[in-house]
């Protein structure tokens, strides 16, 4: 089985379990997804969603984030970790979006990654969910599962992204990425993967090595 064939099999099987995989961060406005994704770095989407439920009420506009008291903003997002850097990134990015982009999000990866706190993963989240452009989103789950399945052999997120683009059908980029998140949370956990109930274990190099 080639890597492309393996990817097709994995997508087909996982869609039976997770038929409508989508972004698991809550948002109503495009910039809210950007902020939520910045907050999600080295945190869980569940924790971020709890924080943003109140955060987006307190700061209802981009301008309010741009003008926020930095100490107060740090305190508001403290539970997500790395809150000092994230607060700076959110405030600065909000300012740039207001002043340079008239409150709208850039439409290219190249422009997005110039924003404070925005890497390729965050940029791809925006491209996929705001602009509807299929994108490979290499978060911690995608990184872990892609390696365990033997689709890639790297810890570098950018290398993984471009390796996956060679073997995943372009129109399925986002679906594949979201399936990795769903399956990573439910079954292929970081510490204790539930291989015994995994429907794709027969094509998993990690499972074969454990036998």
C-alpha positions as CSV (number, residue, x, y, z in Angstrom):
1,X,0.0,0.0,0.0
2,X,1.4,3.3,-1.0
3,X,1.2,6.4,1.2
4,X,-1.5,7.9,-1.1
5,X,-3.5,4.7,-0.8
6,X,-3.1,4.6,2.9
7,X,-4.3,8.2,3.2
8,X,-7.4,7.4,1.1
9,X,-8.1,4.4,3.3
10,X,-7.7,6.3,6.5
11,X,-10.0,9.1,5.4
12,X,-12.6,6.7,4.2
13,X,-12.6,4.7,7.5
14,X,-12.5,7.7,9.8
15,X,-15.3,9.5,7.9
16,X,-17.5,6.5,9.0
17,X,-16.9,7.4,12.6
18,X,-16.6,11.2,12.3
19,X,-18.9,12.0,9.2
20,X,-18.7,15.8,9.6
21,X,-15.3,16.8,10.9
22,X,-15.0,20.5,11.5
23,X,-13.0,23.1,13.4
24,X,-13.5,22.6,17.1
25,X,-12.9,26.2,18.1
26,X,-15.9,28.4,18.7
27,X,-16.2,31.7,16.9
28,X,-18.8,34.0,15.3
29,X,-16.5,36.5,13.5
30,X,-13.4,35.8,11.4
31,X,-11.0,37.6,13.8
32,X,-12.4,35.6,16.7
33,X,-11.1,32.4,15.1
34,X,-7.7,34.0,14.7
35,X,-7.6,35.0,18.3
36,X,-8.9,31.6,19.4
37,X,-6.2,29.8,17.4
38,X,-3.5,32.0,18.9
39,X,-4.8,31.1,22.3
40,X,-4.9,27.4,21.4
41,X,-1.2,27.1,21.0
42,X,0.0,24.5,23.6
43,X,-3.5,24.5,25.1
44,X,-6.7,22.5,24.4
45,X,-9.6,23.7,22.3
46,X,-11.9,22.9,25.1
47,X,-10.1,25.2,27.5
48,X,-9.9,27.9,24.9
49,X,-13.6,27.7,24.2
50,X,-14.4,28.2,27.9
51,X,-12.1,31.3,27.9
52,X,-13.4,32.8,24.7
53,X,-17.0,32.5,25.7
54,X,-16.5,35.3,28.1
55,X,-13.5,37.0,26.4
56,X,-15.5,37.8,23.2
57,X,-18.3,39.3,25.3
58,X,-15.8,41.5,27.2
59,X,-14.0,42.6,24.0
60,X,-16.7,42.6,21.4
61,X,-14.7,44.3,18.6
62,X,-11.2,44.2,17.2
63,X,-10.8,47.8,18.4
64,X,-11.5,46.7,22.0
65,X,-8.7,44.1,21.7
66,X,-6.3,46.6,20.2
67,X,-7.0,49.1,23.0
68,X,-7.1,46.5,25.8
69,X,-5.1,47.0,29.0
70,X,-2.4,44.4,28.6
71,X,-2.3,43.4,32.3
72,X,-6.1,42.9,32.3
73,X,-6.0,41.0,29.0
74,X,-3.2,38.7,30.5
75,X,-5.4,38.0,33.4
76,X,-8.4,37.3,31.2
77,X,-6.6,34.6,29.3
78,X,-4.3,33.3,32.0
79,X,-5.8,29.7,32.2
80,X,-4.6,28.9,28.6
81,X,-0.9,29.2,29.5
82,X,1.8,31.4,28.0
83,X,-0.7,34.2,28.6
84,X,1.8,37.1,28.6
85,X,3.1,36.3,25.1
86,X,-0.4,35.5,23.8
87,X,-1.8,38.8,25.2
88,X,0.9,40.8,23.5
89,X,0.3,38.9,20.2
90,X,-3.5,39.4,20.4
91,X,-3.3,43.1,21.2
92,X,-0.6,43.8,18.5
93,X,-2.4,41.7,15.9
94,X,-5.7,43.4,16.6
95,X,-4.0,46.8,16.1
96,X,-2.4,45.8,12.8
97,X,-5.7,44.4,11.5
98,X,-7.5,47.6,12.4
99,X,-4.9,50.0,11.1
100,X,-3.6,48.1,8.0
101,X,-6.4,45.8,7.0
102,X,-9.5,47.8,8.0
103,X,-10.6,45.1,10.3
104,X,-10.5,42.2,7.8
105,X,-8.1,39.2,7.8
106,X,-5.4,38.9,5.2
107,X,-6.2,36.5,2.4
108,X,-2.9,34.8,2.0
109,X,-0.6,32.6,4.1
110,X,2.3,35.0,3.4
111,X,0.4,38.0,4.9
112,X,-1.1,36.1,7.8
113,X,2.2,34.8,9.1
114,X,3.5,38.3,9.4
115,X,0.9,39.0,12.1
116,X,2.2,38.7,15.7
117,X,1.7,35.1,17.1
118,X,0.6,33.7,13.8
119,X,2.5,30.7,12.3
120,X,1.6,28.5,9.4
121,X,-0.8,26.3,11.5
122,X,-2.9,29.4,12.5
123,X,-2.7,30.8,9.0
124,X,-4.0,27.5,7.5
125,X,-6.8,27.4,10.0
126,X,-7.9,30.8,8.7
127,X,-7.5,29.8,5.1
128,X,-9.6,26.6,5.6
129,X,-12.3,27.9,7.8
130,X,-12.7,31.6,6.8
131,X,-11.8,31.5,3.1
132,X,-12.8,27.9,2.3
133,X,-9.5,27.0,0.8
134,X,-8.5,23.4,1.6
135,X,-5.5,23.5,3.9
136,X,-3.3,21.1,5.8
137,X,-3.4,22.1,9.4
138,X,-0.5,20.6,11.4
139,X,-1.5,20.7,15.0
140,X,-0.2,18.4,17.7
141,X,-2.8,15.7,16.7
142,X,-2.0,15.8,13.0
143,X,1.8,15.7,13.8
144,X,1.4,12.7,16.1
145,X,-1.0,10.6,13.9
146,X,0.8,11.3,10.7
147,X,4.1,10.0,12.2
148,X,2.4,7.0,13.9
149,X,0.7,6.0,10.6
150,X,4.0,6.2,8.8
151,X,2.9,9.0,6.5
152,X,5.8,11.2,7.6
153,X,8.9,10.9,9.7
154,X,9.4,14.4,11.1
155,X,8.7,16.6,14.1
156,X,8.9,19.8,12.0
157,X,5.4,21.1,11.3
158,X,6.3,22.8,8.1
159,X,8.0,19.7,6.7
160,X,5.0,17.6,7.7
161,X,2.6,20.0,6.0
162,X,4.4,19.8,2.7
163,X,5.0,16.1,2.9
164,X,1.3,15.5,3.5
165,X,0.4,17.8,0.5
166,X,2.2,15.2,-1.7
167,X,0.0,12.3,-0.6
168,X,-3.4,13.9,0.3
169,X,-5.8,14.9,-2.4
170,X,-5.9,18.7,-2.4
171,X,-9.7,18.9,-2.0
172,X,-9.4,16.7,1.1
173,X,-6.7,18.7,2.9
174,X,-9.0,20.3,5.5
175,X,-11.1,17.1,6.0
176,X,-7.9,15.1,6.6
177,X,-6.6,17.6,9.1
178,X,-9.9,17.7,11.0
179,X,-10.1,13.9,11.1
180,X,-6.6,13.8,12.7
181,X,-7.9,16.1,15.4
182,X,-11.0,14.0,16.1
183,X,-9.3,10.7,16.1
184,X,-6.3,12.0,18.1
185,X,-8.6,13.2,20.8
186,X,-10.9,10.1,20.9
187,X,-8.6,7.2,20.2
188,X,-5.0,7.9,19.2
189,X,-4.1,9.8,22.4
190,X,-0.5,11.0,23.1
191,X,0.1,9.1,26.3
192,X,-2.2,6.0,26.2
193,X,-3.4,5.4,22.6
194,X,-6.5,3.2,22.5
195,X,-5.1,0.9,19.8
196,X,-7.5,-1.9,20.7
197,X,-10.5,0.1,19.5
198,X,-8.8,1.8,16.5
199,X,-10.4,1.1,13.2
200,X,-7.2,2.1,11.2
201,X,-4.7,0.1,13.3
202,X,-4.1,-2.4,10.5
203,X,-2.3,0.4,8.5
204,X,-0.6,2.0,11.5
205,X,3.2,1.6,11.8
206,X,3.0,2.5,15.5
207,X,0.5,-0.4,16.2
208,X,2.6,-2.9,14.2
209,X,5.7,-2.0,16.2
210,X,3.8,-2.6,19.5
211,X,2.6,-6.1,18.5
